[in-house]
Amino acid sequence: MKRLLALFSLCLAVLPALAQETPRPIFYVSGGAALPLSPTVFPDTHAAGYSLGGGVGLLFTGFFILRASVDYAAFGADDEGLSTHLGEPVEADALTLLTLLGEVKANWPSAGHLSPFVTAGAGFASGGVGAVRRAGEALESNNVNELGFALGAGLDVALQPRLALFVEARYVLTNFGIGKDPALTADDADALHHVPLRLGLSFQ
């Protein structure tokens, strides 16, 4: 976790050095649903969950933003699906994923209130399950820290000159699989992919 916080702090520190003109700070908050996507074992063993996000960035030229973002997603375990996958009765807490990313956001120039945008970012991810119980025995489950990547697209809707509503869909890849959690299974080590669908506000 210390490495994740250090990366987040570094992103905030280097953004001003990249400015070609005096930038304006911009802040984001959002929330919505998170859909487990792949590998197949992920949606088979976990239900759709929720996603929360926030961030701070610097706005250049009105259409280009460099930002540091925090994303949190939680997926409830499908105990029946986990038990079927593992071949024995299993109960598990929610799977949680936390990503800290440095991102670029680019808006399509628009003279109206609507402005589509795309985003891309990379950083660190931390994920794990609170507890897993097999045959009534609780197994230790530690968080795993790996690389994370995200692509996104959405639409900004200007409410006031410095306030906008936005909707976005993101594709998030976290470079660790369920198999890297010894409390679950050792044979599904593909990266986890999920899609947050969120509604949020940005303000300057």
C-alpha positions as CSV (number, residue, x, y, z in Angstrom):
1,M,0.0,0.0,0.0
2,K,2.9,2.4,0.7
3,R,4.0,1.9,-2.9
4,L,0.6,2.8,-4.2
5,L,0.4,6.0,-2.1
6,A,3.9,6.9,-3.3
7,L,2.9,6.6,-6.9
8,F,-0.3,8.6,-6.4
9,S,1.8,11.4,-4.7
10,L,4.3,11.3,-7.5
11,C,1.6,11.7,-10.1
12,L,0.3,14.8,-8.3
13,A,3.9,16.2,-8.0
14,V,4.9,15.8,-11.7
15,L,1.7,17.1,-13.3
16,P,2.7,20.9,-12.9
17,A,6.0,20.2,-14.6
18,L,4.2,19.1,-17.8
19,A,2.3,22.3,-18.2
20,Q,2.8,24.3,-21.3
21,E,0.5,27.1,-20.0
22,T,-1.0,27.9,-16.6
23,P,-3.3,25.0,-15.9
24,R,-6.5,24.9,-13.9
25,P,-7.1,22.2,-11.2
26,I,-10.2,20.0,-11.7
27,F,-11.7,17.5,-9.4
28,Y,-13.8,14.4,-10.0
29,V,-16.2,12.2,-8.0
30,S,-18.3,9.4,-9.4
31,G,-20.1,6.2,-8.6
32,G,-22.0,3.4,-10.3
33,A,-21.9,-0.3,-11.2
34,A,-18.9,-2.6,-11.8
35,L,-19.3,-5.6,-14.1
36,P,-16.9,-8.6,-13.9
37,L,-15.7,-9.5,-17.4
38,S,-12.9,-12.0,-17.7
39,P,-11.4,-14.5,-17.3
40,T,-14.6,-16.7,-17.4
41,V,-14.1,-17.7,-13.8
42,F,-14.5,-14.1,-12.7
43,P,-18.2,-13.6,-13.7
44,D,-18.9,-17.2,-12.9
45,T,-17.9,-16.8,-9.3
46,H,-18.7,-13.1,-8.6
47,A,-21.7,-11.0,-9.0
48,A,-21.8,-7.5,-10.5
49,G,-20.8,-5.0,-7.8
50,Y,-20.3,-1.3,-7.3
51,S,-17.6,1.2,-8.3
52,L,-16.5,4.5,-6.8
53,G,-14.0,6.9,-8.2
54,G,-12.3,10.2,-7.6
55,G,-9.4,12.2,-8.8
56,V,-7.7,15.5,-9.3
57,G,-6.1,16.8,-12.5
58,L,-4.8,19.8,-14.4
59,L,-6.8,21.2,-17.3
60,F,-4.9,22.4,-20.3
61,T,-6.3,24.3,-23.4
62,G,-9.8,23.5,-22.3
63,F,-9.7,20.0,-23.8
64,F,-6.7,18.1,-22.4
65,I,-6.3,16.9,-18.8
66,L,-3.6,15.1,-16.9
67,R,-4.9,13.6,-13.7
68,A,-4.4,11.1,-10.9
69,S,-7.3,8.9,-10.1
70,V,-8.5,6.5,-7.5
71,D,-10.9,3.7,-8.4
72,Y,-12.5,1.2,-6.0
73,A,-14.7,-1.7,-7.0
74,A,-16.3,-4.5,-4.9
75,F,-17.8,-7.7,-6.2
76,G,-19.9,-10.0,-4.1
77,A,-18.8,-13.6,-4.1
78,D,-21.2,-16.2,-5.6
79,D,-20.7,-19.0,-3.1
80,E,-22.5,-21.5,-5.3
81,G,-20.3,-20.6,-8.3
82,L,-17.2,-20.7,-6.2
83,S,-18.1,-24.1,-4.7
84,T,-18.8,-25.5,-8.2
85,H,-15.6,-24.1,-9.5
86,L,-13.5,-25.5,-6.7
87,G,-15.4,-28.8,-6.3
88,E,-16.1,-28.3,-2.5
89,P,-18.3,-26.0,-0.4
90,V,-16.8,-22.5,-0.1
91,E,-18.0,-19.2,1.4
92,A,-16.1,-16.0,0.6
93,D,-16.3,-12.3,1.3
94,A,-16.4,-9.7,-1.5
95,L,-13.5,-9.4,-3.8
96,T,-12.3,-5.8,-3.8
97,L,-10.0,-3.9,-6.3
98,L,-8.3,-0.6,-5.7
99,T,-6.4,1.2,-8.5
100,L,-4.3,4.3,-8.3
101,L,-3.6,5.6,-11.8
102,G,-1.9,8.4,-13.7
103,E,-4.3,9.3,-16.6
104,V,-4.7,11.4,-19.7
105,K,-8.1,12.7,-20.6
106,A,-8.9,14.2,-24.0
107,N,-12.2,15.9,-24.8
108,W,-13.6,16.4,-28.3
109,P,-13.8,20.2,-28.9
110,S,-17.5,21.2,-28.7
111,A,-19.2,24.6,-28.7
112,G,-22.3,23.2,-27.0
113,H,-23.0,21.7,-23.6
114,L,-22.0,18.2,-24.7
115,S,-18.4,17.0,-25.1
116,P,-17.4,13.4,-25.6
117,F,-14.0,12.2,-24.1
118,V,-11.6,9.4,-23.9
119,T,-9.2,8.4,-21.2
120,A,-6.1,6.2,-20.8
121,G,-4.1,5.4,-17.7
122,A,-1.7,3.1,-15.9
123,G,-0.5,2.6,-12.3
124,F,-0.8,0.2,-9.5
125,A,-3.7,-2.0,-8.3
126,S,-4.4,-3.8,-5.0
127,G,-6.9,-6.5,-4.7
128,G,-8.0,-9.3,-2.4
129,V,-10.8,-11.1,-0.5
130,G,-11.5,-10.4,3.1
131,A,-11.9,-14.0,4.1
132,V,-12.6,-17.4,2.6
133,R,-14.1,-20.3,4.5
134,R,-13.7,-23.9,3.4
135,A,-15.5,-26.7,5.3
136,G,-16.0,-24.1,8.1
137,E,-12.3,-23.3,8.3
138,A,-11.3,-19.7,7.7
139,L,-8.3,-19.3,5.3
140,E,-6.0,-16.3,5.3
141,S,-6.3,-14.1,2.3
142,N,-3.8,-11.3,1.7
143,N,-4.0,-8.4,-0.7
144,V,-2.0,-8.6,-3.9
145,N,-0.3,-5.5,-5.4
146,E,0.3,-5.5,-9.1
147,L,0.1,-3.2,-12.2
148,G,-3.2,-1.8,-13.4
149,F,-4.3,-0.2,-16.6
150,A,-7.5,1.5,-17.8
151,L,-9.2,2.8,-20.9
152,G,-12.4,4.8,-20.9
153,A,-14.9,6.9,-22.8
154,G,-17.7,9.1,-21.9
155,L,-19.6,12.3,-22.2
156,D,-19.3,15.6,-20.3
157,V,-22.5,17.7,-19.9
158,A,-21.7,21.3,-18.9
159,L,-24.0,22.5,-16.1
160,Q,-22.1,25.7,-15.4
161,P,-18.8,27.1,-16.7
162,R,-16.9,25.3,-14.0
163,L,-19.3,22.4,-13.2
164,A,-20.1,19.4,-15.4
165,L,-22.0,16.1,-15.1
166,F,-20.4,13.1,-16.8
167,V,-21.2,9.5,-17.7
168,E,-18.4,7.1,-18.4
169,A,-17.6,3.5,-19.1
170,R,-14.1,2.2,-18.3
171,Y,-12.2,-1.0,-19.1
172,V,-9.9,-1.9,-16.2
173,L,-7.2,-4.6,-16.3
174,T,-5.5,-5.5,-13.1
175,N,-2.5,-7.7,-13.6
176,F,-3.3,-10.4,-11.1
177,G,-5.8,-13.3,-11.3
178,I,-7.9,-15.1,-8.8
179,G,-5.3,-17.8,-8.9
180,K,-2.8,-15.6,-7.2
181,D,-5.0,-15.6,-4.1
182,P,-4.1,-18.9,-2.5
183,A,-7.4,-18.9,-0.6
184,L,-9.3,-19.3,-3.9
185,T,-7.6,-21.4,-6.5
186,A,-4.2,-22.0,-8.0
187,D,-5.1,-22.6,-11.6
188,D,-6.8,-19.3,-12.8
189,A,-4.0,-16.8,-12.8
190,D,-5.2,-14.6,-15.8
191,A,-5.5,-10.9,-15.2
192,L,-8.8,-9.7,-14.0
193,H,-10.8,-7.4,-16.3
194,H,-13.9,-5.4,-15.3
195,V,-16.0,-2.6,-16.6
196,P,-17.1,0.3,-14.3
197,L,-20.2,2.2,-15.5
198,R,-20.4,5.5,-13.6
199,L,-22.1,8.8,-13.2
200,G,-20.2,11.7,-11.7
201,L,-19.4,15.4,-11.3
202,S,-16.3,17.4,-12.2
203,F,-15.7,20.8,-10.8
204,Q,-13.0,23.4,-11.2
